């Protein structure tokens, strides 16, 4: 499916996801992601070389077209399958970048994963959960150019917005909007 057709088809899905999205943030996360503040993210997908710089929340609401574009860049590139990404995960990334005092792009290692891709990765590594939150659009593996992994990890832990995994040998930090936990 080409990108233009995908965007048209997923606008409705993203709109539904945005309208029903809830975020149960920790107090630091809530303060950073105030409703009146526009939220912008910059992405660079390390596997596809795609880039995106987009405001996805403005005037107190999520922007369906912007969410659809984010869903696309965070797709499972191996299967070329797109799934809506939880807006709360995007808000968590904004909060972490804010605490890092950077507007640098998010270097994407892994966003959404199909069950097939997740099973393949789990067979290769003990570090991949068999039912990863990546399969639900609730997790992101990433790094920020110009910031150390240690700093990204420390800030993600401090915000307490969900799960945080530290993978220095693979050069990324995992964040998700599941229950607060760390490894």
C-alpha positions as CSV (number, residue, x, y, z in Angstrom):
1,X,0.0,0.0,0.0
2,X,1.5,3.4,-0.9
3,X,1.9,6.1,1.7
4,X,-0.8,8.4,0.3
5,X,-3.5,5.7,0.3
6,X,-2.4,4.6,3.8
7,X,-2.7,8.1,5.1
8,X,-6.2,8.4,3.8
9,X,-7.3,5.1,5.3
10,X,-5.7,5.6,8.7
11,X,-6.9,9.2,9.4
12,X,-10.2,7.7,10.7
13,X,-8.4,5.2,12.9
14,X,-6.0,7.8,14.3
15,X,-8.9,10.1,15.0
16,X,-10.7,7.4,16.9
17,X,-7.5,6.6,18.8
18,X,-6.9,10.2,19.6
19,X,-10.5,10.8,20.7
20,X,-10.4,7.8,23.1
21,X,-6.8,8.1,24.2
22,X,-6.3,8.5,27.9
23,X,-3.1,9.1,29.8
24,X,-2.6,8.5,33.5
25,X,0.6,10.5,33.8
26,X,2.9,10.9,36.8
27,X,2.8,14.5,38.0
28,X,6.1,15.4,36.2
29,X,4.6,14.1,32.9
30,X,1.3,15.9,33.4
31,X,3.1,19.2,34.1
32,X,5.3,18.9,30.9
33,X,2.4,17.9,28.7
34,X,-0.1,20.6,29.6
35,X,-3.2,20.7,27.4
36,X,-2.5,24.2,26.1
37,X,1.1,23.4,25.0
38,X,1.7,22.3,21.4
39,X,3.6,19.0,21.2
40,X,6.1,18.5,18.5
41,X,8.3,15.5,17.7
42,X,11.1,14.9,15.2
43,X,11.8,11.4,14.2
44,X,14.5,9.7,12.2
45,X,13.9,6.0,11.4
46,X,17.3,4.3,11.4
47,X,16.1,1.4,9.3
48,X,14.2,3.3,6.6
49,X,16.1,6.7,6.7
50,X,12.7,8.4,6.8
51,X,12.4,11.6,8.7
52,X,9.4,13.4,10.2
53,X,9.1,16.7,12.1
54,X,5.5,17.2,13.2
55,X,3.2,18.9,15.7
56,X,0.8,16.1,16.8
57,X,-1.1,18.0,19.6
58,X,-2.3,21.5,19.5
59,X,-5.1,23.6,21.0
60,X,-5.9,20.9,23.5
61,X,-6.4,18.1,21.0
62,X,-4.5,15.4,19.1
63,X,-4.2,16.0,15.4
64,X,-5.4,12.8,13.5
65,X,-3.4,13.4,10.3
66,X,-0.2,14.0,12.4
67,X,-0.9,10.8,14.4
68,X,-1.3,8.9,11.2
69,X,2.1,10.1,9.9
70,X,3.7,9.1,13.2
71,X,2.1,5.7,13.0
72,X,3.6,5.3,9.5
73,X,7.1,6.2,10.5
74,X,6.9,3.9,13.5
75,X,5.5,1.0,11.5
76,X,7.0,-2.5,11.4
77,X,9.3,-1.8,8.5
78,X,10.1,-5.6,8.1
79,X,6.4,-6.4,7.4
80,X,5.4,-2.9,6.2
81,X,2.5,-3.0,8.6
82,X,1.1,0.1,10.4
83,X,-0.7,0.2,13.8
84,X,-1.8,3.2,15.8
85,X,0.7,4.3,18.3
86,X,-0.7,5.3,21.7
87,X,-0.7,9.1,22.0
88,X,0.4,8.7,25.6
89,X,3.7,7.1,24.4
90,X,4.3,10.2,22.2
91,X,3.6,12.4,25.2
92,X,6.1,10.4,27.3
93,X,8.7,11.0,24.6
94,X,8.0,14.7,24.6
95,X,8.3,14.8,28.4
96,X,11.6,13.0,28.3
97,X,13.0,15.2,25.6
98,X,11.8,18.3,27.6
99,X,13.7,17.0,30.7
100,X,16.7,16.4,28.5
101,X,16.6,20.1,27.4
102,X,16.7,19.0,23.7
103,X,14.5,19.3,20.7
104,X,16.8,16.8,18.8
105,X,15.2,14.1,16.7
106,X,14.2,10.7,18.1
107,X,16.4,8.1,16.5
108,X,14.0,5.1,16.1
109,X,15.2,1.6,16.6
110,X,11.8,-0.1,17.0
111,X,8.3,1.2,17.2
112,X,5.3,-1.1,16.3
113,X,6.1,-4.8,15.8
114,X,3.8,-7.4,14.2
115,X,3.6,-10.6,16.2
116,X,5.7,-12.3,13.4
117,X,8.5,-9.7,13.7
118,X,8.4,-9.9,17.5
119,X,8.6,-13.7,17.5
120,X,11.5,-13.6,15.1
121,X,13.3,-11.1,17.4
122,X,12.5,-13.1,20.5
123,X,14.0,-16.2,18.9
124,X,17.2,-14.3,18.4
125,X,17.5,-12.5,21.8
126,X,16.5,-13.1,25.4
127,X,15.9,-9.4,25.7
128,X,12.7,-9.5,23.7
129,X,9.5,-10.2,25.5
130,X,7.2,-12.8,23.9
131,X,4.2,-10.4,24.2
132,X,6.0,-7.2,23.9
133,X,4.1,-3.9,24.3
134,X,5.6,-3.0,20.9
135,X,2.9,-5.3,19.4
136,X,0.2,-3.0,21.0
137,X,1.7,0.3,19.9
138,X,2.7,1.1,23.4
139,X,6.5,0.9,23.3
140,X,9.5,2.6,21.6
141,X,13.2,1.7,21.5
142,X,15.1,4.9,20.8
143,X,18.0,7.2,21.5
144,X,18.7,10.9,21.1
145,X,21.7,12.2,19.2
146,X,23.7,14.5,21.4
147,X,22.6,12.9,24.6
148,X,24.1,9.8,26.3
149,X,22.1,6.7,26.8
150,X,22.8,7.0,30.5
151,X,21.2,10.4,30.6
152,X,18.2,9.3,28.6
153,X,17.8,6.2,30.9
154,X,18.1,8.3,34.0
155,X,15.4,10.8,32.9
156,X,13.1,8.1,31.7
157,X,13.3,6.4,35.1
158,X,12.7,9.7,36.9
159,X,9.5,10.5,35.0
160,X,8.0,7.2,35.9
161,X,5.7,7.2,32.9
162,X,5.9,3.4,32.3
163,X,8.5,0.7,31.7
164,X,12.1,1.6,31.0
165,X,14.7,-0.8,29.7
166,X,18.4,0.0,29.3
167,X,20.3,-1.7,26.4
168,X,23.8,0.0,26.2
169,X,25.3,-2.8,24.1
170,X,22.5,-2.3,21.5
171,X,22.7,1.5,21.9
172,X,19.1,2.3,22.9
173,X,16.6,2.8,25.7
174,X,13.2,1.2,25.7
175,X,10.2,3.2,27.0
176,X,6.6,2.1,27.2
177,X,3.4,3.3,28.7
178,X,2.7,0.0,30.5
179,X,3.0,-0.3,34.3
180,X,6.0,1.4,35.9
181,X,9.0,-1.1,36.0
182,X,12.6,-1.2,34.8
183,X,15.3,-3.6,33.7
